[in-house]
Amino acid sequence: MSRINILVPFALFGLAASPALAESPAARPNIIFIMADDLGNADLGYRGSDIRTTHIDALATEGVRLEAFYGEPVCTPSRAALMTGRYPMRHGLQTLVIFPSHTYGLPVDERTLPQALKEAGYDTYMVGKWHLGHADRKYWPQNRGFEHFYGNLVGEVDYFSKDRGGVIDWQRDGRFLKEPGYFTDLIGDEAVKLIEKQNPAKPFFLYFASLAPHAPYQAPQADKDKYKSIADPNRQTYAAMIDELDVQIGRIVAALDKKKLRENTIILFASDNGGPTKGLFATGARSEEERTHQAGGLSMGATPPPSNAPFRGGKGELHEGGVRVVAFANWPGKLTPRVVDAPLHMVDVMPTLLALAGAKADPAHPLDGRDMWTTISEGAPSPNDDILIKLFNLRSDPSDVAGEHPEIVHDLEMRLESYARQQKMSEWLKAQPAFLGAQGKTILDPDFDIDDSGLPHERPALPSR
């Protein structure tokens, strides 16, 4: 299947046909989607880790644990799948991630999840990391359906300065800010403020897109001090970053309780991909020299701190460790605790939430995802006939069994070729024919310059003639 994997960097596994879906709950819930970044599969307390994640553990164990939930191997494709309910090969975002030097983004004709929810009467908010286009305003979150955006546009920034290659990438609704504070604390503060100000009579969608625990591995000293028993300094800091994310999630839940919104709020949590197990995929520093000298950066040959046990591989790979991600859903009174092993995918989130919200998809851009509500609420089989990833017998053993079932391989190759014929040319391959490890200088909207402080600012209008 190597030839096909070059055309489309994913393969398929087959699933049984799904039963008819039950009607979704009548009340339109508030929706919070929490996206962790590069989180190792084994790196939460309820999954056996020594990293303390009390609030995340409570949401997972009191909710529905999605133990066969799939993202994409790297950040941008996974976020595109979430925001559109469509496989990223349909919009040319199937290869690696948008680099700081790239000028493309999620195509503007794609109807996004927040756009659909906004049209259905929802307030739509985003805090955190975008990574679906930065070089032109048309790709920015506030032009893709979010009424409010607070965070960064490119893949990663320094957690304290919000700097990437000498450019401050930190904004509120299009206005760039030079603001003190730790990234995770700041987006937690913003999320809590949004909840506190929310009109209880109007539903809202909050996309809480954490940068943590993506590299660079940086955390406040007080958080690192909690993990002095961990010898590896990168693992110690990584643990502190996850701990800090857990604190902010706890604050969000407390704010919902205080506002009496918790009973009508569904919280979904997932990592975009597995944790990196190779230095190449851990951080996007522009050069080996920058990787070495950046605070919390890794050299190319270093071993990153995440663990994806028991799965093989990690971020950037198609092994289970790269694409099978931590995920769960929690909605008091509507979802009872259970473990779901049915295969689901990031593209299934959008159709599920649209159904719960009474919102509609764009007929011109058919969704690849399927409404997974009865799967997570009743334990029904997966609604998918196939998922665009790879060929494994997931039920018995997450290892390659293609050689044992040539007839199944042939059937899935035919399906994969059908997907390949539908794919859009990779924007990454058009922009950068060879991956050299260098991500280039950050390109901003042409209407912006960088002043001496590192802050982008709008150019003055040219005088009329």
C-alpha positions in Angstrom: 0.0 0.0 0.0 3.0 2.3 -0.1 2.1 3.8 -3.5 -1.3 4.8 -2.2 0.1 6.1 1.0 2.1 8.6 -1.0 -1.1 9.8 -2.7 -3.0 10.0 0.6 -0.9 9.7 3.7 -3.4 7.6 5.5 -5.0 4.1 4.9 -8.3 2.6 5.9 -9.8 0.1 8.3 -13.2 -1.3 7.7 -16.1 -1.1 10.1 -19.5 -2.6 10.3 -22.4 -0.6 9.0 -24.1 1.5 11.6 -27.7 1.3 12.9 -30.2 4.0 12.5 -29.3 6.9 14.8 -31.6 7.9 17.6 -32.9 11.5 17.9 -30.6 13.8 19.7 -31.6 15.6 22.9 -34.0 18.5 22.3 -32.3 21.1 24.5 -29.4 22.9 22.8 -26.4 22.5 25.0 -23.5 24.8 25.6 -20.5 23.2 24.0 -16.9 23.3 25.1 -14.2 21.5 23.1 -10.8 21.3 24.8 -8.0 20.4 22.5 -4.7 19.3 24.1 -1.6 19.6 21.9 0.9 16.7 21.5 -0.4 14.9 24.6 1.0 11.5 25.2 -1.6 8.7 25.4 -0.3 7.6 28.8 0.3 11.0 30.4 -2.9 11.6 32.4 -3.7 10.4 35.9 -6.6 8.2 35.0 -4.4 6.5 32.4 -1.9 5.4 35.0 0.5 8.4 34.9 2.1 9.9 37.9 1.2 13.4 36.5 -1.6 14.8 38.6 -4.6 15.6 36.5 -7.4 15.6 39.1 -9.9 17.7 37.1 -9.3 15.9 33.8 -9.6 12.6 35.5 -13.0 13.5 37.0 -14.4 14.6 33.7 -13.1 11.4 32.0 -14.2 8.8 34.6 -17.6 10.5 35.2 -18.1 10.7 31.4 -17.6 8.6 28.3 -14.1 7.6 27.6 -13.5 7.2 23.8 -10.8 4.6 23.7 -10.6 4.3 19.9 -10.7 7.9 18.9 -8.5 9.1 16.1 -6.9 12.4 15.1 -4.4 13.0 12.4 -0.6 12.5 12.8 0.1 16.3 13.2 -1.5 19.5 14.3 -2.9 21.3 11.2 -4.7 18.3 9.6 -6.4 17.4 13.0 -7.6 20.9 13.5 -8.9 21.1 9.9 -10.8 17.8 10.5 -12.4 19.2 13.7 -13.3 22.6 12.2 -14.9 21.2 9.0 -16.0 17.6 9.6 -14.1 16.7 6.5 -10.9 14.8 5.9 -8.0 17.3 5.4 -7.2 15.8 2.0 -10.3 17.6 0.8 -8.8 21.0 1.4 -5.1 20.3 0.7 -4.1 20.2 4.4 -3.2 16.5 4.5 0.6 16.9 4.6 2.4 18.0 7.8 1.6 21.5 9.2 1.4 25.1 8.1 4.8 26.5 8.6 5.4 30.2 9.7 6.8 30.8 6.2 3.7 29.4 4.4 0.9 31.7 3.1 -1.9 29.2 2.7 -4.7 28.3 5.2 -8.0 26.5 5.5 -9.8 27.4 2.3 -12.3 30.1 2.9 -15.1 28.3 1.0 -15.1 25.6 3.7 -17.9 26.1 6.2 -16.6 25.7 9.7 -18.1 24.4 12.9 -18.3 27.9 14.5 -19.9 29.3 11.4 -22.6 26.7 11.5 -23.2 27.1 15.2 -23.2 30.9 15.0 -25.9 30.7 12.3 -27.9 28.5 14.6 -27.8 31.2 17.3 -24.7 30.3 19.3 -22.2 32.7 20.7 -18.8 31.5 19.4 -15.5 31.9 21.3 -12.0 30.6 20.8 -8.9 30.9 23.1 -5.5 29.4 22.4 -3.7 28.0 19.3 -5.3 28.3 15.8 -2.7 26.9 13.3 -5.1 26.9 10.3 -3.7 30.0 8.5 -1.9 33.2 9.6 -0.5 35.0 6.6 -3.8 36.6 5.6 -6.6 38.0 7.7 -9.1 35.9 5.8 -7.8 32.8 7.5 -7.9 34.2 11.0 -10.4 32.7 13.6 -12.6 35.8 13.8 -13.1 35.5 10.0 -14.0 31.8 10.2 -17.0 32.0 12.6 -15.6 32.9 15.9 -17.0 36.2 17.4 -14.1 36.4 19.8 -10.5 35.1 19.5 -7.7 35.4 22.0 -4.4 33.5 21.4 -1.8 32.7 18.7 -2.0 31.9 15.0 1.1 29.9 14.2 2.0 26.5 15.5 4.0 27.3 18.6 5.3 30.3 20.6 7.3 30.9 23.7 4.9 30.3 26.6 6.0 33.5 28.4 6.9 36.0 25.7 4.5 34.6 23.0 7.4 35.1 20.6 8.2 33.0 17.5 11.4 33.9 15.6 11.4 37.5 16.8 7.7 38.0 16.1 5.1 38.3 18.9 2.2 36.1 17.9 -0.5 37.0 20.4 -3.7 38.8 19.8 -7.2 39.6 20.9 -9.7 39.9 18.0 -7.1 41.0 15.5 -5.2 43.4 17.8 -1.7 42.1 18.6 -0.6 42.3 22.2 2.6 42.3 24.1 1.2 40.8 27.3 3.0 39.3 30.4 1.9 36.0 31.7 2.1 32.2 31.0 0.2 31.0 27.9 -2.0 28.4 29.7 -2.9 30.8 32.6 -3.9 33.5 30.2 -6.2 31.4 28.1 -7.7 30.0 31.3 -8.4 33.5 32.6 -10.0 34.4 29.3 -12.2 31.3 29.2 -13.4 31.9 32.8 -14.2 35.6 32.0 -16.2 34.5 28.9 -18.3 32.1 30.9 -18.9 34.6 33.7 -20.2 37.2 31.2 -22.3 34.7 29.2 -26.0 35.3 28.9 -27.5 32.0 30.3 -30.4 32.3 27.9 -28.1 32.0 24.9 -26.1 28.9 24.1 -22.4 29.2 23.5 -19.5 27.3 21.9 -16.1 27.7 23.4 -13.1 26.2 21.6 -10.3 26.0 24.3 -7.3 25.1 22.1 -4.4 24.6 24.5 -0.8 24.9 23.3 0.2 22.6 26.2 2.0 20.3 26.4 3.5 21.0 22.9 7.2 22.1 23.0 9.0 24.3 23.9 8.9 22.6 27.3 8.4 25.6 29.6 6.4 26.0 32.8 6.4 28.3 35.9 9.0 27.2 38.5 6.3 26.5 41.1 4.7 24.0 38.8 8.0 22.3 38.1 8.7 22.1 41.8 5.7 19.7 42.2 7.6 17.1 40.1 11.1 17.2 41.6 11.1 13.5 41.8 11.2 13.2 38.0 14.9 13.1 37.0 14.6 14.1 33.4 14.2 18.0 33.3 12.2 17.9 30.1 9.8 15.3 31.5 9.6 17.3 34.7 8.6 20.4 32.8 6.3 18.5 30.6 4.5 17.1 33.6 4.2 20.6 35.0 2.6 21.8 31.8 0.0 19.1 31.9 -0.6 19.9 35.6 -1.2 23.5 34.7 -3.6 22.6 31.9 -5.5 20.5 34.4 -5.8 23.5 36.8 -7.3 25.7 34.1 -9.8 23.0 33.1 -10.8 22.8 36.7 -11.3 26.6 36.7 -13.6 26.3 33.6 -15.7 23.6 35.3 -16.0 25.7 38.5 -17.0 28.8 36.4 -19.8 26.7 34.8 -21.0 25.5 38.2 -21.0 29.0 39.6 -23.0 30.3 36.6 -25.4 27.3 36.9 -24.5 26.2 33.3 -22.9 22.9 34.0 -26.0 20.7 33.6 -26.5 21.9 30.1 -22.9 22.0 28.9 -21.2 19.1 27.0 -17.5 19.1 27.4 -15.4 17.2 24.8 -11.6 16.7 25.3 -9.1 15.3 22.8 -5.5 15.6 21.8 -4.8 16.6 18.2 -2.3 13.8 17.8 -0.1 11.6 19.9 2.9 12.8 21.8 6.1 13.2 19.8 8.7 10.4 20.3 11.3 12.0 18.0 12.9 15.4 18.3 12.1 16.2 14.7 8.4 16.4 15.5 8.6 17.8 19.0 9.3 21.5 18.2 9.1 23.7 15.2 12.3 25.7 15.8 13.6 27.1 12.5 17.0 25.6 12.7 19.1 23.1 14.7 20.9 26.0 16.4 17.6 27.5 17.5 16.4 24.1 18.8 19.5 23.8 20.9 19.4 27.4 22.3 15.6 27.9 22.7 14.4 27.6 26.2 12.7 24.2 26.4 13.6 23.3 22.8 15.1 20.0 21.8 18.0 19.0 19.6 17.1 16.9 16.6 18.3 13.7 18.1 16.8 14.2 21.6 14.1 11.9 22.9 10.9 14.0 23.8 9.2 13.4 27.2 5.7 12.2 26.2 4.7 8.5 26.5 2.1 6.9 24.2 2.2 3.5 25.9 1.1 0.9 25.1 1.1 2.1 21.5 4.0 2.2 19.1 5.2 5.4 17.5 4.1 9.0 18.0 3.4 12.3 16.4 4.1 12.4 12.7 3.6 8.7 12.3 0.7 6.5 11.3 1.3 4.0 14.1 -1.3 4.0 16.8 0.8 6.2 19.0 0.6 9.0 16.4 -3.1 9.0 15.6 -5.0 7.2 18.4 -5.5 10.0 20.9 -6.9 10.5 24.4 -10.5 11.6 24.2 -13.7 11.7 26.2 -17.1 13.4 26.5 -18.8 14.6 29.6 -22.4 15.9 30.0 -24.0 15.5 33.5 -27.4 13.9 33.3 -27.1 13.1 29.5 -24.0 10.9 29.4 -23.5 8.1 31.9 -20.0 6.7 32.6 -18.9 4.2 30.1 -15.9 3.2 27.9 -16.5 3.2 24.2 -14.2 1.1 22.0 -15.9 1.8 18.7 -13.6 3.6 16.3 -14.4 7.3 15.9 -12.6 10.2 14.3 -12.1 13.9 14.7 -14.3 14.5 11.6 -17.2 12.9 13.6 -17.3 15.8 16.1 -18.8 18.4 13.8 -21.8 16.4 12.6 -22.5 15.3 16.2 -22.4 18.8 17.6 -24.5 20.2 14.7 -27.2 17.7 15.4 -27.2 18.5 19.1 -27.4 22.2 18.3 -30.0 22.0 15.6 -27.4 23.5 13.1 -26.9 22.6 9.5 -24.0 21.6 7.3 -23.2 23.0 3.9 -24.6 20.7 1.2 -21.9 22.0 -1.2 -19.2 20.5 1.1 -20.6 17.1 2.3 -19.2 15.9 5.7 -17.0 12.9 5.9 -17.8 12.6 9.6 -20.9 10.9 11.1 -23.1 11.7 14.0 -21.6 9.6 16.9 -24.2 10.6 19.5 -25.8 7.1 20.0 -22.3 5.6 20.0 -21.2 7.8 23.0 -24.6 8.0 24.7 -25.8 4.4 24.3 -22.7 2.4 23.3 -24.0 1.8 19.8 -21.5 0.6 17.1 -19.5 3.2 15.2 -21.5 5.1 12.7 -18.7 4.9 10.2 -18.3 2.4 7.4 -14.6 3.2 7.2 -12.2 5.8 8.6 -9.4 7.2 6.6 -6.4 6.1 8.6 -4.9 2.6 8.0 -5.5 -1.1 8.2 -5.4 -2.8 11.6 -7.5 -5.3 13.5 -8.1 -2.9 16.3 -10.3 -5.2 18.4 -7.7 -8.0 18.8 -4.4 -6.3 18.6 -3.3 -2.8 17.4 -0.6 -4.3 15.1 -0.4 -4.7 11.3 -2.3 -7.8 10.0 -2.6 -6.8 6.3 -0.5 -9.8 5.2 -3.0 -12.2 6.8 -6.1 -10.9 4.9 -5.3 -10.1 1.3 -9.0 -10.0 0.3 -9.6 -7.3 2.9 -6.5 -5.4 1.8 -7.8 -5.4 -1.8 -11.2 -4.1 -0.7 -9.7 -1.3 1.3 -7.2 -0.4 -1.4 -10.2 0.1 -3.7 -11.7 2.4 -1.1 -8.5 4.2 -0.6 -8.0 4.8 -4.3 -11.5 6.3 -4.4 -10.5 8.7 -1.7 -7.2 9.4 -3.6 -9.2 10.4 -6.7 -11.1 13.0 -4.6 -8.2 14.6 -2.8 -7.0 18.1 -3.4 -3.3 18.7 -4.2 -1.3 19.2 -1.0 -0.8 22.8 -0.2 2.4 21.9 1.8 3.9 20.1 -1.2 3.2 23.0 -3.4 4.7 25.4 -0.9 7.7 23.4 0.1 8.7 20.5 -2.2 11.3 19.0 0.2 11.0 18.9 4.0 14.3 20.1 5.3 13.3 20.7 8.9 13.4 24.4 8.6 10.1 26.2 8.9 11.2 29.7 7.7 10.5 33.2 8.8 7.0 34.0 10.0 5.0 35.7 7.3 2.2 38.0 8.5 -0.7 39.6 6.8 0.7 42.1 4.2 -1.2 44.9 6.0 1.0 44.5 9.0 4.6 45.6 9.8 6.8 44.7 12.8 7.9 47.7 14.9 10.9 47.8 17.2 9.1 46.2 20.1 8.3 43.1 18.0 4.6 44.0 17.8 2.8 43.9 14.4 1.0 47.1 13.6 -1.1 48.3 10.7 0.7 50.3 8.1 -0.5 53.9 7.7 -2.8 54.5 4.7 -1.1 55.9 1.7 -1.9 59.5 0.8 -4.4 60.0 -2.0 -3.1 61.4 -5.2 
